[in-house]
Amino acid sequence: MTETGPLPELDPDNTFFWTSGADGRLRFLRCSDCQNFVHPPRPRCAVCRGENLSPQTVSGRGTVHTFTVNHQPWVPGMKVPFVVAIVELNEQPGLRLTTNIIQCPPEEVYVGQSVRVAFEQKEDVWLPFFAPEEGRS
Amino acid sequence: MKYLEKEAAITGIGVSDVGRPVNRSGLALTVDACLQAIADAGLNPEDIDGLASWPGRSDDHPGMSPVGLMEVKESLGLKLNWFTAGGEAPSQIASVINAAAIVAAGYARHVLCFRTVTEASSQTKNRRASVSGSGGKRVRGDLQFQVPFKAMSASQWIAMFAQRHFHEYGTTKEQLGWVALNARRHAAHNPRAIFQKPLTMDDYLGARNISTPFGLYDCDIPCDGSTAVIVSRKEEARDLRKPVIRIEAIGSSIHGRYSWDQYSDLTSMPAEESAEMLWNRTDLKPADVDVAELYDGFSFLTLAWLEAFGFCAKGESGPFVEGGHRIGLDGELPLNTQGGQLSGGRLHGMGYLHEACTQLWGEGGARQVPGQPQVAAVGVGGGPVSGCMLIVRE
């Protein structure tokens, strides 16, 4: 299991996102009027102000937009080093998640690397970590 | 169009003892800084009719903002016609940005603005203002998308902006280092600076890693201290003790996403939008600036502000600072002349404005920029938080 920080508090707006991994799929709110993905979850589409938003499955594939190898234990006992990355999803420019790159030595992570979502359940949330695409990193 | 911030002036500044820690309460430090600023302007507490701060009292983050407006009002016996504090505002100098509009509108004549931190004396092993989620509780709001992944510190978030800048523009760790080295050499001439011993590139590169590309000396230092600034109607300022420093233009824009990861260009963030607004409100140009005080809560943020203000082209801030010649006290753009927050201590934004005024009034002592600087640029904040100001000595 990958070590985590404090988990999100589930509420009516975010529960779909944090439990999406229960079936192994990543979902974002999407506007059915203009097809814009909306993240973090909001009541309206910020592009067209439409209110017809619903969680839609995405491929779970993306690229490492940027990353950092963290060496500082921010709370006592935190395991280091680990990689924090911002992954941009293939579905939409700018649709990004801050996450950890797992199943990969920190020194082998690079900007532009192809990655794929890898969920881990912790208590009542499924955290979308990302791992290198097999054979493509 | 008339830009009303030009009707506002900075008339006095003050700063308390600064240290790690200072063994006094946040309120005591605040009162010291405020009384100093009032006296510096040649005013009395009876003259102060406005009060502003950022982000207002916060008891959730130890030492981040331990003092509220009303404690200061009550301590100094102020009679206020206008007051405000809040954190959802354009940067840590938002109190001054607000005050400029307020004196121009005539709600108040002299607004006392302050910012106080007691991070050094308040933090414990388990609770630090700068570490989100360090209390262990479940997270709400936008931080829920960072903290579960152990992305709990701005040093990690901003390290990723720096890494992206490295990737797009070929910026190097050594270039980043010149921001830290420059701050340290200026801090040597600032008696209040936390770190004054010389820092070499070897020291910088050999420091322990925090979050790549950031090492220890890319990160500023939590401290205790309070900074205060008086903003007055310009017509009143002419009769006061010091030469008038006019607020020439402000920048407070956020057009792109307010987010640590969704903003389109992570290498600029809205600093670029704030600076664009600022230049649209003045006839002055980047080449007219005599001294720049640009946020260095993390070294990379200074590079981002250099580009945002147009002191160099987009992507060229690394070569611009390399070698430190351009940004020294006798360089073409003296930068972070008090040692920034990297060496001076995290007074959190207001320290830059204090130093800019110090330089324009010629009070910099051993770190005074030669040639009577007249125009100073102040850029404050990092990530989605930004605000900036151009001030001119008349």
Interface residues (C-beta under 8 A of the other chain):
Chain A: E3 T4 G5 P6 L7 P8 E9 D11 N14 H39 P40 H65 T66 F67 T68 V69 N70 H71 Q72 W74 V75 P76 M78 P81 F82 V84 A85 I86 G94 L95 R96 L97 T98 T99 N100 V111 G112 V125 L127 F129
Chain B: K125 N126 V131 G133 S134 G135 G136 K137 R138 V139 R140 D142 Q144 F145 Q146 V147 P148 F149 K150 A151 M152 S153 S155 Q156 W157 A159 M160 F161 Q163 R164 H167 R208 N209 I210 S211 T212 P213 F214 R257 W260 D261 Q262 S264 L266
